[in-house]
Amino acid sequence: MIMTLVKSMPVKTIAACINEHDTRLWRVLHHYVDSARDNADYFKVRQVGVDGTSSKRGHS
């Protein structure tokens, strides 16, 4: 349920709605994201594009 909500809501808002600390939700979120990255198959990736930002304009 949490993974579905974080697609459209801030973690702090979800934590308030379910009466839980946001730090705990962040730990759960990081667990599942790290697990998905570990299981991802990047074997067929041949090129990676990078879009630059302008720090002088305040972009990050």
mmCIF file of the N, C-alpha and C atoms, coordinates in Angstrom:
data_MODEL
# 
_entry.id   MODEL 
# 
loop_
_atom_site.group_PDB 
_atom_site.id 
_atom_site.type_symbol 
_atom_site.label_atom_id 
_atom_site.label_alt_id 
_atom_site.label_comp_id 
_atom_site.label_asym_id 
_atom_site.label_entity_id 
_atom_site.label_seq_id 
_atom_site.pdbx_PDB_ins_code 
_atom_site.Cartn_x 
_atom_site.Cartn_y 
_atom_site.Cartn_z 
_atom_site.occupancy 
_atom_site.B_iso_or_equiv 
_atom_site.pdbx_formal_charge 
_atom_site.auth_seq_id 
_atom_site.auth_comp_id 
_atom_site.auth_asym_id 
_atom_site.auth_atom_id 
_atom_site.pdbx_PDB_model_num 
ATOM 1   N N  . MET A 1 1  ? 0.816  -1.186 0.000   1.00 0.00 ? 1  MET A N  1 
ATOM 2   C CA . MET A 1 1  ? 0.000  0.000  0.000   1.00 0.00 ? 1  MET A CA 1 
ATOM 3   C C  . MET A 1 1  ? 0.865  1.257  0.000   1.00 0.00 ? 1  MET A C  1 
ATOM 4   N N  . ILE A 1 2  ? 1.923  1.267  0.784   1.00 0.00 ? 2  ILE A N  1 
ATOM 5   C CA . ILE A 1 2  ? 2.782  2.438  0.883   1.00 0.00 ? 2  ILE A CA 1 
ATOM 6   C C  . ILE A 1 2  ? 3.414  2.756  -0.462  1.00 0.00 ? 2  ILE A C  1 
ATOM 7   N N  . MET A 1 3  ? 3.876  1.726  -1.172  1.00 0.00 ? 3  MET A N  1 
ATOM 8   C CA . MET A 1 3  ? 4.543  1.951  -2.455  1.00 0.00 ? 3  MET A CA 1 
ATOM 9   C C  . MET A 1 3  ? 3.590  2.595  -3.463  1.00 0.00 ? 3  MET A C  1 
ATOM 10  N N  . THR A 1 4  ? 2.324  2.284  -3.389  1.00 0.00 ? 4  THR A N  1 
ATOM 11  C CA . THR A 1 4  ? 1.337  2.890  -4.276  1.00 0.00 ? 4  THR A CA 1 
ATOM 12  C C  . THR A 1 4  ? 1.123  4.353  -3.911  1.00 0.00 ? 4  THR A C  1 
ATOM 13  N N  . LEU A 1 5  ? 1.054  4.643  -2.630  1.00 0.00 ? 5  LEU A N  1 
ATOM 14  C CA . LEU A 1 5  ? 0.812  6.006  -2.185  1.00 0.00 ? 5  LEU A CA 1 
ATOM 15  C C  . LEU A 1 5  ? 1.972  6.946  -2.477  1.00 0.00 ? 5  LEU A C  1 
ATOM 16  N N  . VAL A 1 6  ? 3.212  6.463  -2.355  1.00 0.00 ? 6  VAL A N  1 
ATOM 17  C CA . VAL A 1 6  ? 4.360  7.359  -2.547  1.00 0.00 ? 6  VAL A CA 1 
ATOM 18  C C  . VAL A 1 6  ? 4.503  7.834  -3.981  1.00 0.00 ? 6  VAL A C  1 
ATOM 19  N N  . LYS A 1 7  ? 3.796  7.217  -4.896  1.00 0.00 ? 7  LYS A N  1 
ATOM 20  C CA . LYS A 1 7  ? 3.811  7.692  -6.277  1.00 0.00 ? 7  LYS A CA 1 
ATOM 21  C C  . LYS A 1 7  ? 3.111  9.035  -6.417  1.00 0.00 ? 7  LYS A C  1 
ATOM 22  N N  . SER A 1 8  ? 2.188  9.329  -5.499  1.00 0.00 ? 8  SER A N  1 
ATOM 23  C CA . SER A 1 8  ? 1.405  10.547 -5.650  1.00 0.00 ? 8  SER A CA 1 
ATOM 24  C C  . SER A 1 8  ? 1.342  11.429 -4.411  1.00 0.00 ? 8  SER A C  1 
ATOM 25  N N  . MET A 1 9  ? 1.955  10.989 -3.306  1.00 0.00 ? 9  MET A N  1 
ATOM 26  C CA . MET A 1 9  ? 1.895  11.765 -2.067  1.00 0.00 ? 9  MET A CA 1 
ATOM 27  C C  . MET A 1 9  ? 3.270  11.835 -1.409  1.00 0.00 ? 9  MET A C  1 
ATOM 28  N N  . PRO A 1 10 ? 3.555  12.926 -0.723  1.00 0.00 ? 10 PRO A N  1 
ATOM 29  C CA . PRO A 1 10 ? 4.801  12.997 0.049   1.00 0.00 ? 10 PRO A CA 1 
ATOM 30  C C  . PRO A 1 10 ? 4.793  11.986 1.201   1.00 0.00 ? 10 PRO A C  1 
ATOM 31  N N  . VAL A 1 11 ? 5.948  11.468 1.549   1.00 0.00 ? 11 VAL A N  1 
ATOM 32  C CA . VAL A 1 11 ? 6.067  10.477 2.617   1.00 0.00 ? 11 VAL A CA 1 
ATOM 33  C C  . VAL A 1 11 ? 5.565  11.047 3.942   1.00 0.00 ? 11 VAL A C  1 
ATOM 34  N N  . LYS A 1 12 ? 5.863  12.286 4.225   1.00 0.00 ? 12 LYS A N  1 
ATOM 35  C CA . LYS A 1 12 ? 5.420  12.910 5.477   1.00 0.00 ? 12 LYS A CA 1 
ATOM 36  C C  . LYS A 1 12 ? 3.897  12.932 5.576   1.00 0.00 ? 12 LYS A C  1 
ATOM 37  N N  . THR A 1 13 ? 3.214  13.173 4.470   1.00 0.00 ? 13 THR A N  1 
ATOM 38  C CA . THR A 1 13 ? 1.754  13.188 4.448   1.00 0.00 ? 13 THR A CA 1 
ATOM 39  C C  . THR A 1 13 ? 1.195  11.793 4.685   1.00 0.00 ? 13 THR A C  1 
ATOM 40  N N  . ILE A 1 14 ? 1.789  10.803 4.057   1.00 0.00 ? 14 ILE A N  1 
ATOM 41  C CA . ILE A 1 14 ? 1.352  9.412  4.249   1.00 0.00 ? 14 ILE A CA 1 
ATOM 42  C C  . ILE A 1 14 ? 1.533  9.013  5.708   1.00 0.00 ? 14 ILE A C  1 
ATOM 43  N N  . ALA A 1 15 ? 2.680  9.381  6.279   1.00 0.00 ? 15 ALA A N  1 
ATOM 44  C CA . ALA A 1 15 ? 2.961  9.043  7.678   1.00 0.00 ? 15 ALA A CA 1 
ATOM 45  C C  . ALA A 1 15 ? 1.899  9.631  8.600   1.00 0.00 ? 15 ALA A C  1 
ATOM 46  N N  . ALA A 1 16 ? 1.500  10.854 8.352   1.00 0.00 ? 16 ALA A N  1 
ATOM 47  C CA . ALA A 1 16 ? 0.470  11.483 9.180   1.00 0.00 ? 16 ALA A CA 1 
ATOM 48  C C  . ALA A 1 16 ? -0.868 10.774 9.013   1.00 0.00 ? 16 ALA A C  1 
ATOM 49  N N  . CYS A 1 17 ? -1.188 10.354 7.802   1.00 0.00 ? 17 CYS A N  1 
ATOM 50  C CA . CYS A 1 17 ? -2.468 9.679  7.539   1.00 0.00 ? 17 CYS A CA 1 
ATOM 51  C C  . CYS A 1 17 ? -2.566 8.316  8.222   1.00 0.00 ? 17 CYS A C  1 
ATOM 52  N N  . ILE A 1 18 ? -1.460 7.614  8.299   1.00 0.00 ? 18 ILE A N  1 
ATOM 53  C CA . ILE A 1 18 ? -1.490 6.268  8.883   1.00 0.00 ? 18 ILE A CA 1 
ATOM 54  C C  . ILE A 1 18 ? -0.912 6.235  10.296  1.00 0.00 ? 18 ILE A C  1 
ATOM 55  N N  . ASN A 1 19 ? -0.655 7.415  10.856  1.00 0.00 ? 19 ASN A N  1 
ATOM 56  C CA . ASN A 1 19 ? -0.158 7.538  12.229  1.00 0.00 ? 19 ASN A CA 1 
ATOM 57  C C  . ASN A 1 19 ? 1.141  6.764  12.434  1.00 0.00 ? 19 ASN A C  1 
ATOM 58  N N  . GLU A 1 20 ? 2.114  7.038  11.577  1.00 0.00 ? 20 GLU A N  1 
ATOM 59  C CA . GLU A 1 20 ? 3.414  6.377  11.638  1.00 0.00 ? 20 GLU A CA 1 
ATOM 60  C C  . GLU A 1 20 ? 4.491  7.438  11.446  1.00 0.00 ? 20 GLU A C  1 
ATOM 61  N N  . HIS A 1 21 ? 5.706  7.147  11.892  1.00 0.00 ? 21 HIS A N  1 
ATOM 62  C CA . HIS A 1 21 ? 6.811  8.083  11.694  1.00 0.00 ? 21 HIS A CA 1 
ATOM 63  C C  . HIS A 1 21 ? 7.279  8.021  10.241  1.00 0.00 ? 21 HIS A C  1 
ATOM 64  N N  . ASP A 1 22 ? 7.610  9.190  9.682   1.00 0.00 ? 22 ASP A N  1 
ATOM 65  C CA . ASP A 1 22 ? 8.068  9.215  8.303   1.00 0.00 ? 22 ASP A CA 1 
ATOM 66  C C  . ASP A 1 22 ? 9.410  8.499  8.138   1.00 0.00 ? 22 ASP A C  1 
ATOM 67  N N  . THR A 1 23 ? 10.249 8.490  9.184   1.00 0.00 ? 23 THR A N  1 
ATOM 68  C CA . THR A 1 23 ? 11.537 7.797  9.071   1.00 0.00 ? 23 THR A CA 1 
ATOM 69  C C  . THR A 1 23 ? 11.341 6.295  8.865   1.00 0.00 ? 23 THR A C  1 
ATOM 70  N N  . ARG A 1 24 ? 10.328 5.739  9.488   1.00 0.00 ? 24 ARG A N  1 
ATOM 71  C CA . ARG A 1 24 ? 10.052 4.309  9.289   1.00 0.00 ? 24 ARG A CA 1 
ATOM 72  C C  . ARG A 1 24 ? 9.598  4.050  7.858   1.00 0.00 ? 24 ARG A C  1 
ATOM 73  N N  . LEU A 1 25 ? 8.751  4.927  7.336   1.00 0.00 ? 25 LEU A N  1 
ATOM 74  C CA . LEU A 1 25 ? 8.293  4.763  5.948   1.00 0.00 ? 25 LEU A CA 1 
ATOM 75  C C  . LEU A 1 25 ? 9.451  4.901  4.974   1.00 0.00 ? 25 LEU A C  1 
ATOM 76  N N  . TRP A 1 26 ? 10.387 5.820  5.264   1.00 0.00 ? 26 TRP A N  1 
ATOM 77  C CA . TRP A 1 26 ? 11.558 5.957  4.394   1.00 0.00 ? 26 TRP A CA 1 
ATOM 78  C C  . TRP A 1 26 ? 12.389 4.676  4.389   1.00 0.00 ? 26 TRP A C  1 
ATOM 79  N N  . ARG A 1 27 ? 12.526 4.040  5.560   1.00 0.00 ? 27 ARG A N  1 
ATOM 80  C CA . ARG A 1 27 ? 13.277 2.782  5.622   1.00 0.00 ? 27 ARG A CA 1 
ATOM 81  C C  . ARG A 1 27 ? 12.602 1.707  4.778   1.00 0.00 ? 27 ARG A C  1 
ATOM 82  N N  . VAL A 1 28 ? 11.277 1.611  4.863   1.00 0.00 ? 28 VAL A N  1 
ATOM 83  C CA . VAL A 1 28 ? 10.533 0.639  4.063   1.00 0.00 ? 28 VAL A CA 1 
ATOM 84  C C  . VAL A 1 28 ? 10.701 0.949  2.576   1.00 0.00 ? 28 VAL A C  1 
ATOM 85  N N  . LEU A 1 29 ? 10.549 2.210  2.226   1.00 0.00 ? 29 LEU A N  1 
ATOM 86  C CA . LEU A 1 29 ? 10.690 2.630  0.829   1.00 0.00 ? 29 LEU A CA 1 
ATOM 87  C C  . LEU A 1 29 ? 12.075 2.292  0.283   1.00 0.00 ? 29 LEU A C  1 
ATOM 88  N N  . HIS A 1 30 ? 13.114 2.639  1.051   1.00 0.00 ? 30 HIS A N  1 
ATOM 89  C CA . HIS A 1 30 ? 14.481 2.338  0.605   1.00 0.00 ? 30 HIS A CA 1 
ATOM 90  C C  . HIS A 1 30 ? 14.706 0.840  0.467   1.00 0.00 ? 30 HIS A C  1 
ATOM 91  N N  . HIS A 1 31 ? 14.137 0.055  1.351   1.00 0.00 ? 31 HIS A N  1 
ATOM 92  C CA . HIS A 1 31 ? 14.276 -1.397 1.271   1.00 0.00 ? 31 HIS A CA 1 
ATOM 93  C C  . HIS A 1 31 ? 13.762 -1.920 -0.070  1.00 0.00 ? 31 HIS A C  1 
ATOM 94  N N  . TYR A 1 32 ? 12.543 -1.520 -0.440  1.00 0.00 ? 32 TYR A N  1 
ATOM 95  C CA . TYR A 1 32 ? 11.950 -2.030 -1.678  1.00 0.00 ? 32 TYR A CA 1 
ATOM 96  C C  . TYR A 1 32 ? 12.618 -1.468 -2.927  1.00 0.00 ? 32 TYR A C  1 
ATOM 97  N N  . VAL A 1 33 ? 13.029 -0.224 -2.883  1.00 0.00 ? 33 VAL A N  1 
ATOM 98  C CA . VAL A 1 33 ? 13.717 0.359  -4.036  1.00 0.00 ? 33 VAL A CA 1 
ATOM 99  C C  . VAL A 1 33 ? 15.080 -0.302 -4.217  1.00 0.00 ? 33 VAL A C  1 
ATOM 100 N N  . ASP A 1 34 ? 15.818 -0.475 -3.142  1.00 0.00 ? 34 ASP A N  1 
ATOM 101 C CA . ASP A 1 34 ? 17.120 -1.146 -3.228  1.00 0.00 ? 34 ASP A CA 1 
ATOM 102 C C  . ASP A 1 34 ? 16.975 -2.575 -3.724  1.00 0.00 ? 34 ASP A C  1 
ATOM 103 N N  . SER A 1 35 ? 15.945 -3.271 -3.257  1.00 0.00 ? 35 SER A N  1 
ATOM 104 C CA . SER A 1 35 ? 15.697 -4.636 -3.699  1.00 0.00 ? 35 SER A CA 1 
ATOM 105 C C  . SER A 1 35 ? 15.382 -4.684 -5.189  1.00 0.00 ? 35 SER A C  1 
ATOM 106 N N  . ALA A 1 36 ? 14.575 -3.764 -5.651  1.00 0.00 ? 36 ALA A N  1 
ATOM 107 C CA . ALA A 1 36 ? 14.231 -3.714 -7.083  1.00 0.00 ? 36 ALA A CA 1 
ATOM 108 C C  . ALA A 1 36 ? 15.458 -3.414 -7.923  1.00 0.00 ? 36 ALA A C  1 
ATOM 109 N N  . ARG A 1 37 ? 16.305 -2.523 -7.446  1.00 0.00 ? 37 ARG A N  1 
ATOM 110 C CA . ARG A 1 37 ? 17.539 -2.201 -8.187  1.00 0.00 ? 37 ARG A CA 1 
ATOM 111 C C  . ARG A 1 37 ? 18.486 -3.397 -8.239  1.00 0.00 ? 37 ARG A C  1 
ATOM 112 N N  . ASP A 1 38 ? 18.566 -4.133 -7.132  1.00 0.00 ? 38 ASP A N  1 
ATOM 113 C CA . ASP A 1 38 ? 19.423 -5.323 -7.099  1.00 0.00 ? 38 ASP A CA 1 
ATOM 114 C C  . ASP A 1 38 ? 18.947 -6.385 -8.086  1.00 0.00 ? 38 ASP A C  1 
ATOM 115 N N  . ASN A 1 39 ? 17.637 -6.467 -8.286  1.00 0.00 ? 39 ASN A N  1 
ATOM 116 C CA . ASN A 1 39 ? 17.070 -7.489 -9.163  1.00 0.00 ? 39 ASN A CA 1 
ATOM 117 C C  . ASN A 1 39 ? 16.888 -7.023 -10.609 1.00 0.00 ? 39 ASN A C  1 
ATOM 118 N N  . ALA A 1 40 ? 17.188 -5.768 -10.878 1.00 0.00 ? 40 ALA A N  1 
ATOM 119 C CA . ALA A 1 40 ? 17.020 -5.241 -12.238 1.00 0.00 ? 40 ALA A CA 1 
ATOM 120 C C  . ALA A 1 40 ? 18.078 -5.837 -13.169 1.00 0.00 ? 40 ALA A C  1 
ATOM 121 N N  . ASP A 1 41 ? 17.688 -6.055 -14.398 1.00 0.00 ? 41 ASP A N  1 
ATOM 122 C CA . ASP A 1 41 ? 18.593 -6.611 -15.393 1.00 0.00 ? 41 ASP A CA 1 
ATOM 123 C C  . ASP A 1 41 ? 19.037 -5.499 -16.340 1.00 0.00 ? 41 ASP A C  1 
ATOM 124 N N  . TYR A 1 42 ? 20.277 -5.082 -16.199 1.00 0.00 ? 42 TYR A N  1 
ATOM 125 C CA . TYR A 1 42 ? 20.825 -4.006 -17.025 1.00 0.00 ? 42 TYR A CA 1 
ATOM 126 C C  . TYR A 1 42 ? 21.701 -4.553 -18.148 1.00 0.00 ? 42 TYR A C  1 
ATOM 127 N N  . PHE A 1 43 ? 21.627 -5.832 -18.390 1.00 0.00 ? 43 PHE A N  1 
ATOM 128 C CA . PHE A 1 43 ? 22.501 -6.476 -19.371 1.00 0.00 ? 43 PHE A CA 1 
ATOM 129 C C  . PHE A 1 43 ? 22.347 -5.888 -20.771 1.00 0.00 ? 43 PHE A C  1 
ATOM 130 N N  . LYS A 1 44 ? 21.139 -5.547 -21.170 1.00 0.00 ? 44 LYS A N  1 
ATOM 131 C CA . LYS A 1 44 ? 20.900 -5.065 -22.526 1.00 0.00 ? 44 LYS A CA 1 
ATOM 132 C C  . LYS A 1 44 ? 21.075 -3.550 -22.680 1.00 0.00 ? 44 LYS A C  1 
ATOM 133 N N  . VAL A 1 45 ? 21.402 -2.859 -21.618 1.00 0.00 ? 45 VAL A N  1 
ATOM 134 C CA . VAL A 1 45 ? 21.599 -1.408 -21.698 1.00 0.00 ? 45 VAL A CA 1 
ATOM 135 C C  . VAL A 1 45 ? 22.886 -1.135 -22.473 1.00 0.00 ? 45 VAL A C  1 
ATOM 136 N N  . ARG A 1 46 ? 22.779 -0.340 -23.517 1.00 0.00 ? 46 ARG A N  1 
ATOM 137 C CA . ARG A 1 46 ? 23.937 -0.019 -24.356 1.00 0.00 ? 46 ARG A CA 1 
ATOM 138 C C  . ARG A 1 46 ? 24.355 1.442  -24.237 1.00 0.00 ? 46 ARG A C  1 
ATOM 139 N N  . GLN A 1 47 ? 23.401 2.323  -23.956 1.00 0.00 ? 47 GLN A N  1 
ATOM 140 C CA . GLN A 1 47 ? 23.711 3.737  -23.833 1.00 0.00 ? 47 GLN A CA 1 
ATOM 141 C C  . GLN A 1 47 ? 22.906 4.333  -22.686 1.00 0.00 ? 47 GLN A C  1 
ATOM 142 N N  . VAL A 1 48 ? 23.488 5.350  -22.076 1.00 0.00 ? 48 VAL A N  1 
ATOM 143 C CA . VAL A 1 48 ? 22.803 6.069  -21.011 1.00 0.00 ? 48 VAL A CA 1 
ATOM 144 C C  . VAL A 1 48 ? 22.893 7.552  -21.347 1.00 0.00 ? 48 VAL A C  1 
ATOM 145 N N  . GLY A 1 49 ? 21.754 8.237  -21.304 1.00 0.00 ? 49 GLY A N  1 
ATOM 146 C CA . GLY A 1 49 ? 21.733 9.675  -21.562 1.00 0.00 ? 49 GLY A CA 1 
ATOM 147 C C  . GLY A 1 49 ? 21.679 10.442 -20.253 1.00 0.00 ? 49 GLY A C  1 
ATOM 148 N N  . VAL A 1 50 ? 22.345 11.583 -20.225 1.00 0.00 ? 50 VAL A N  1 
ATOM 149 C CA . VAL A 1 50 ? 22.363 12.426 -19.040 1.00 0.00 ? 50 VAL A CA 1 
ATOM 150 C C  . VAL A 1 50 ? 21.940 13.828 -19.453 1.00 0.00 ? 50 VAL A C  1 
ATOM 151 N N  . ASP A 1 51 ? 20.971 14.358 -18.721 1.00 0.00 ? 51 ASP A N  1 
ATOM 152 C CA . ASP A 1 51 ? 20.487 15.702 -18.985 1.00 0.00 ? 51 ASP A CA 1 
ATOM 153 C C  . ASP A 1 51 ? 21.097 16.617 -17.936 1.00 0.00 ? 51 ASP A C  1 
ATOM 154 N N  . GLY A 1 52 ? 21.763 17.650 -18.370 1.00 0.00 ? 52 GLY A N  1 
ATOM 155 C CA . GLY A 1 52 ? 22.419 18.555 -17.439 1.00 0.00 ? 52 GLY A CA 1 
ATOM 156 C C  . GLY A 1 52 ? 21.450 19.496 -16.761 1.00 0.00 ? 52 GLY A C  1 
ATOM 157 N N  . THR A 1 53 ? 21.903 20.082 -15.656 1.00 0.00 ? 53 THR A N  1 
ATOM 158 C CA . THR A 1 53 ? 21.113 21.086 -14.950 1.00 0.00 ? 53 THR A CA 1 
ATOM 159 C C  . THR A 1 53 ? 21.933 22.357 -14.861 1.00 0.00 ? 53 THR A C  1 
ATOM 160 N N  . SER A 1 54 ? 21.284 23.438 -14.565 1.00 0.00 ? 54 SER A N  1 
ATOM 161 C CA . SER A 1 54 ? 21.955 24.718 -14.447 1.00 0.00 ? 54 SER A CA 1 
ATOM 162 C C  . SER A 1 54 ? 21.941 25.148 -12.988 1.00 0.00 ? 54 SER A C  1 
ATOM 163 N N  . SER A 1 55 ? 23.037 24.922 -12.273 1.00 0.00 ? 55 SER A N  1 
ATOM 164 C CA . SER A 1 55 ? 23.087 25.282 -10.855 1.00 0.00 ? 55 SER A CA 1 
ATOM 165 C C  . SER A 1 55 ? 23.047 26.792 -10.658 1.00 0.00 ? 55 SER A C  1 
ATOM 166 N N  . LYS A 1 56 ? 23.527 27.547 -11.639 1.00 0.00 ? 56 LYS A N  1 
ATOM 167 C CA . LYS A 1 56 ? 23.469 28.999 -11.527 1.00 0.00 ? 56 LYS A CA 1 
ATOM 168 C C  . LYS A 1 56 ? 22.037 29.515 -11.567 1.00 0.00 ? 56 LYS A C  1 
ATOM 169 N N  . ARG A 1 57 ? 21.137 28.737 -12.162 1.00 0.00 ? 57 ARG A N  1 
ATOM 170 C CA . ARG A 1 57 ? 19.715 29.106 -12.229 1.00 0.00 ? 57 ARG A CA 1 
ATOM 171 C C  . ARG A 1 57 ? 18.934 28.491 -11.074 1.00 0.00 ? 57 ARG A C  1 
ATOM 172 N N  . GLY A 1 58 ? 19.612 27.795 -10.186 1.00 0.00 ? 58 GLY A N  1 
ATOM 173 C CA . GLY A 1 58 ? 18.941 27.197 -9.041  1.00 0.00 ? 58 GLY A CA 1 
ATOM 174 C C  . GLY A 1 58 ? 18.404 25.797 -9.296  1.00 0.00 ? 58 GLY A C  1 
ATOM 175 N N  . HIS A 1 59 ? 18.762 25.198 -10.428 1.00 0.00 ? 59 HIS A N  1 
ATOM 176 C CA . HIS A 1 59 ? 18.306 23.843 -10.720 1.00 0.00 ? 59 HIS A CA 1 
ATOM 177 C C  . HIS A 1 59 ? 19.148 22.837 -9.939  1.00 0.00 ? 59 HIS A C  1 
ATOM 178 N N  . SER A 1 60 ? 18.503 21.736 -9.605  1.00 0.00 ? 60 SER A N  1 
ATOM 179 C CA . SER A 1 60 ? 19.263 20.683 -8.911  1.00 0.00 ? 60 SER A CA 1 
ATOM 180 C C  . SER A 1 60 ? 18.885 19.334 -9.469  1.00 0.00 ? 60 SER A C  1 
# 
